[in-house]
Amino acid sequence: MEQAQAFDISGLVAAIGDAVVISDADGRIVTWNPAAERIFGFTQSEALGESLDLITPERHRRRHWDGYAKTMRTGETRYGTSLLKVPALHKDGRSLSIAFTVALLHDAEGAVIGIAAIIRDETERFQEERNLRRRVAELEEALGTLVCA
């Protein structure tokens, strides 16, 4: 049987269309791929070594860090298979809607030493859904007015 060929994972991380953001146990960014640059606007050199506060809106930081600390402490997350949808920040200050899953990174002893997030920009889709919900509500209101008239 042939032996499986080894692949350069860094090449995959660089080529993938979704953002790959890896942070250490303290929440400092250690990996930031080209898709992360495209989505968030920060270059790799601007992001590496920075706190995840770089892309986390101020009003959501406490909740984010509480969850991050719990995951580091317990080694458990429900977002390995469940999609987490949250607001994020672009470099230019505009708000983004992102969806992501995470993978916990472990050392040789099994302790969690970081988190890898695979992130997709859902801003456009979120806005389209919001507009559709608004339009449905308007049509339902108009229909209710016609029925009552």
C-alpha positions as CSV (number, residue, x, y, z in Angstrom):
1,M,0.0,0.0,0.0
2,E,1.3,3.5,-0.9
3,Q,2.2,5.9,1.8
4,A,0.1,9.0,2.0
5,Q,1.8,12.1,0.7
6,A,2.5,14.8,3.3
7,F,1.0,18.2,2.5
8,D,2.2,21.7,3.5
9,I,-0.6,22.8,5.8
10,S,0.6,26.4,5.7
11,G,-0.1,26.4,1.9
12,L,-3.6,25.2,2.6
13,V,-4.2,27.9,5.2
14,A,-3.0,30.6,2.8
15,A,-5.0,29.2,-0.2
16,I,-8.4,28.6,1.6
17,G,-11.2,31.1,0.8
18,D,-12.4,31.4,4.4
19,A,-10.5,33.4,7.0
20,V,-8.3,31.3,9.2
21,V,-7.5,33.1,12.5
22,I,-5.5,31.2,15.1
23,S,-5.1,32.7,18.6
24,D,-3.0,31.5,21.5
25,A,-4.2,30.9,25.1
26,D,-4.2,34.6,25.8
27,G,-6.2,35.5,22.7
28,R,-3.3,36.9,20.7
29,I,-3.4,36.3,17.0
30,V,-0.7,34.0,15.8
31,T,-2.1,33.1,12.3
32,W,-3.9,35.4,9.9
33,N,-4.4,34.2,6.3
34,P,-5.0,36.2,3.1
35,A,-8.8,35.6,3.4
36,A,-8.7,37.2,6.9
37,E,-7.0,40.2,5.3
38,R,-9.7,40.4,2.7
39,I,-12.6,40.1,5.2
40,F,-11.3,42.3,8.0
41,G,-9.0,44.7,6.2
42,F,-6.0,44.3,8.4
43,T,-2.8,43.0,6.9
44,Q,-1.0,40.0,8.4
45,S,1.6,42.3,9.9
46,E,-1.0,44.5,11.5
47,A,-2.9,41.5,13.0
48,L,-0.2,39.1,14.2
49,G,0.5,39.5,17.9
50,E,-2.7,41.6,18.5
51,S,-5.6,40.7,20.7
52,L,-8.8,39.4,19.2
53,D,-10.2,42.8,20.3
54,L,-8.9,43.9,16.9
55,I,-12.0,42.4,15.3
56,T,-14.4,42.1,18.3
57,P,-16.9,45.0,18.8
58,E,-16.5,46.7,22.2
59,R,-20.0,45.9,23.3
60,H,-19.3,42.1,22.8
61,R,-15.9,41.9,24.3
62,R,-16.8,40.9,27.9
63,R,-19.0,38.0,26.6
64,H,-16.3,37.0,24.1
65,W,-13.6,36.9,26.7
66,D,-15.7,35.1,29.3
67,G,-16.4,32.4,26.7
68,Y,-12.8,32.3,25.6
69,A,-11.5,31.9,29.2
70,K,-14.1,29.2,29.9
71,T,-13.0,27.3,26.8
72,M,-9.3,27.6,27.7
73,R,-10.1,26.4,31.3
74,T,-12.4,23.5,30.4
75,G,-11.1,22.5,27.0
76,E,-14.7,22.3,25.7
77,T,-16.6,24.3,23.1
78,R,-19.9,23.8,21.3
79,Y,-18.7,25.7,18.3
80,G,-16.6,22.9,16.9
81,T,-19.6,21.7,15.0
82,S,-22.2,24.4,15.6
83,L,-21.9,27.6,13.6
84,L,-21.5,30.7,15.7
85,K,-22.8,33.9,14.2
86,V,-21.6,37.2,15.6
87,P,-20.8,40.8,14.7
88,A,-17.2,41.8,14.0
89,L,-15.2,44.8,13.1
90,H,-13.5,45.8,9.8
91,K,-10.4,47.9,9.9
92,D,-12.4,50.9,8.4
93,G,-14.7,50.7,11.4
94,R,-17.8,49.2,9.7
95,S,-19.7,46.4,11.2
96,L,-19.5,42.9,9.7
97,S,-21.6,39.8,10.3
98,I,-19.5,36.7,10.5
99,A,-20.1,33.0,10.9
100,F,-17.5,30.5,12.1
101,T,-16.6,27.3,13.7
102,V,-13.5,26.6,15.9
103,A,-11.0,23.9,16.5
104,L,-9.2,23.7,19.9
105,L,-5.4,23.3,19.6
106,H,-3.7,21.1,22.2
107,D,-0.2,20.6,23.4
108,A,1.5,17.2,23.9
109,E,-0.1,16.8,27.3
110,G,-3.6,17.6,26.0
111,A,-4.0,21.1,27.4
112,V,-5.7,23.6,25.2
113,I,-3.1,26.1,24.0
114,G,-5.1,28.0,21.3
115,I,-8.1,28.2,19.1
116,A,-8.3,28.1,15.3
117,A,-11.4,29.8,13.8
118,I,-12.6,29.3,10.3
119,I,-14.6,32.4,9.5
120,R,-16.9,33.4,6.6
121,D,-18.2,36.9,6.0
122,E,-22.0,36.7,6.1
123,T,-22.7,40.5,6.0
124,E,-24.3,40.6,2.6
125,R,-26.5,37.5,3.2
126,F,-27.5,38.8,6.7
127,Q,-28.5,42.1,5.1
128,E,-30.5,40.4,2.4
129,E,-32.4,38.3,5.0
130,R,-33.1,41.4,7.1
131,N,-34.5,43.2,4.0
132,L,-36.7,40.1,3.2
133,R,-38.0,39.9,6.8
134,R,-38.8,43.7,6.7
135,R,-40.6,43.3,3.3
136,V,-42.6,40.3,4.5
137,A,-43.7,42.3,7.6
138,E,-44.7,45.2,5.3
139,L,-46.7,42.9,3.0
140,E,-48.4,41.2,6.0
141,E,-49.3,44.6,7.4
142,A,-50.7,45.8,4.0
143,L,-52.6,42.5,3.6
144,G,-54.1,42.9,7.1
145,T,-55.2,46.5,6.2
146,L,-56.9,45.3,3.0
147,V,-58.7,42.4,4.8
148,C,-60.0,44.8,7.5
149,A,-61.1,47.4,5.0
